[in-house]
C-alpha cells in the first residue's frame, strides 16, 4: 500500500527514494571496472624489483586510477553497510552508533590508502 505521492516520488518505507539503490549500483559497477584495472596493474608489477614497482605505482595515471579505485570501493563499502545497518539494527541508539562507526571506518580506510598512494606518487 503506497500513497499517490509516494508512488510519484518513488519513496519506499525508508522515505529515502532510490538514491541509495542507484549509488550502490553505480559504485559497484565502477568498482568492478576499477578492480580489473587493479588486477592488471598488480600482475604487471608482480615479481619486479622494489624500485620498478614504486616507479609504476607512482606514475600519475596509475596513482590516479588506484586512488579512484580506493575511493569508489570505500564509498561502495560504506553505502552497502549502511543499508544493512538501517535494515537490521532495530534500536535507534544502536543504529546511530553503528552508522557513525561505519562512516568513520569507511573514511579512515579510504584516507589511509589514498595517502599511501599519494606518498608513492609524490615520492615522499
Order of alpha helices (4+ residues) and beta strands (2+ residues): alpha-alpha-alpha-alpha-alpha
